[in-house]
Structures are given as structure tokens and as C-alpha cells.
Amino acid sequence: MRFAFFDAKPYDRPSFERFGAEHGVKFKFYETKLTPDTVGLARNCDGVCTFVNDTLDAEVLEALADLDCKYLALRCAGYNNVDLKAAHDCGLRAAHVPAYSPYAVAEHAMALLLTSVRRIHKAYIRTRDFNFSLSGMTGFDLHGKTVGVVGTGRIGRVFIDICRGFGMKVLAYDKFPAKDAGYEYVTLEELLSRSDIISLHCPLTDETRHLINCDTIRLMKKGAVVINTSRGALIDAECLLEGIKSRQIGAACLDVYEEETDYFFEDLSGHILNDDILARLISMPNVIVTSHQAFLTEEALSNIAETTVQNIVQMHDGLPCANELVWKDGEIVHGSAK
């Protein structure tokens, strides 16, 4: 089997080459993203292997079908960039990687939080210049603080365990609460109003888009810390910026950004950033931005490659694929039993 691998980075290749060779899947790596202009690179391939910032709209999917591609191997958990109805109509089968390392993302969320509240990033810069002053470096204890976790899937639950290790009080919100979780589920409004720290661990859907907006920010405690390691569009970036400027939000830790597609994963250090909102967020002293880095551990990269190749083999061989995304009666059904 041959797959065109789009938006390839050096850290992607070793694991995919290893697992692909073990299962007869050959990847052709392209640094470019999948777009209507680059879809022709998938000619003579059985399918494409894509990431979160590749374009998989109706135009691209129809072009892939015309090239006799059959499979969409998403090497990520999110699939909000995929028109699954169009994929179904074109006869394309899609599968994703729903869990690769919940520890990687949850630990990164905590790393961002600690870096922010203890000013570690500022201390690093200062001491590099032999400036050992502690002026302006005062943080606060996490012990005893209330953390509100939005989304209690695998990653959210691991993050909760980490927070409990710090002696934090946990509030949770999820459309489908876990039974016997051992922590308090409340409404979103109550979570926002009671939490010192709010961390987002939910998927991007029509319901959750701009979950954090100008109205919900006004419900927060003054000075609350907001963490997002899930999907950028969970937060209305303009409202976030206004919330920071008004001091309603005390700090923001962002690994994702709504309009990240043209910026994240790229070296733009020699260019002028055209996104004024992102530029202003990065310039804020109480904002930390990492470029969709939370997943990036050796363990996660290996798990992503192994699961992606497994999905490809199962779909190709007609075996049940638990990670397949099936469009059925206007809804997305997970898993197939072909």
C-alpha cells in the first residue's frame, strides 16, 4: 500500500517508516500541507495520511476520489477539518487516532500552568543575562486552588489526577459525566464562576465552538487562569484578548489557536506575523503560547504511527476498525464492522 503523507516533519518519519515497513505500508513524505493545489501529489496512492491543519473539504475529497484514493488516515484525534459527509459521498473511508498518549497532553497542560504561575519562562530569560533579581516573580501556590476541568475524557482525567497530586480542588463539566468519578460535576456556568484555573479538554463540535467567549469570560473569577491544549476554536480569541486587557483573565496558557493553520509548525522568525490577535496575545506578559506541542513526546509519536498503520491495515483488509469515522444518517459513528 502507498500513502501520500502530508505536512511531514522530521520527527514524524522514523516511527511511520518503522511501523509502515512492518505492515507493508509505504509512505511518501511531503512537507507541504494537503490543499486543493497539492492534492495531485496523492496520484497513484491508496490514500493520504494527514494532520490537523490539512484541508479535507469537499473539493479536496472529490479530487482524491478522482485519483482513486480510498483511505483517509488521520494521524491525530481531531477531525473537525474533515468533511465526513463528503468523504462518505465520495466513497472514502476515514480513521483517526483517538488516544495516543493522554499523559503527553495532560502533562504539557500542567507544565504550561506551572511555567505561568511561577514565572519560570521569565526566570530563564533573566538568568541567561545574569539577572538574578526576583522582582516581579511572585507566583501563587496551586495547593488548595480550585481547578475547573471542561471535558473528562482520557486526557481530562489524567489532568485531574495530576491536579489532585498538587492538592487542588477539582470541579468538572462534561456533557456525559463519568459515573463514580470521585469529583464534583457542575454546570459550565458554576465551574467558570468557582474556578481559579480553567483547563479545556473537550473536542471541537458545533456545541463547543467558542465555548469561551465574551459572555462566559464575564462569568469567571477575576484573575482566572485559562489553559487550552485541545482545539483553538474552543476559545474566541478576540474575547480572550479583551478579557486579558480588562484583567478579568489573569493568565492564558495556549497550545492551540483558532487560526493556527498558517502559523503553527512553521519557522516564521524572519517574517512579520499577519495575525494581529495572535501577535498581541504573544506580546502579553501573562500569556504563554506553544505551537500545538502538547502531543510531542517519543511515546506519543510511536503510538500515533502504530495506531495509524493499524487503522490502514484494518480498513484495507476488511477487518473491523474501531477508529473508523463512519457517516451514517447524518451523524458520525465510531468504528466499523466491515
PyMOL commands that set and color helices and strands:
alter all, ss='L'
color gray80, all
select helices_A, chain A and resi 13-23+39-42+58-66+84-89+102-117+120-128+154-165+188-194+214-219+232-234+237-245+260-262+276-283+298-316
alter helices_A, ss='H'
color red, helices_A
select strands_A, chain A and resi 2-5+26-29+47-50+71-74+93-95+146-150+169-173+184-185+197-200+224-228+249-254+287-289+321-328+331-336
alter strands_A, ss='S'
color yellow, strands_A
deselect
rebuild
show_as cartoon
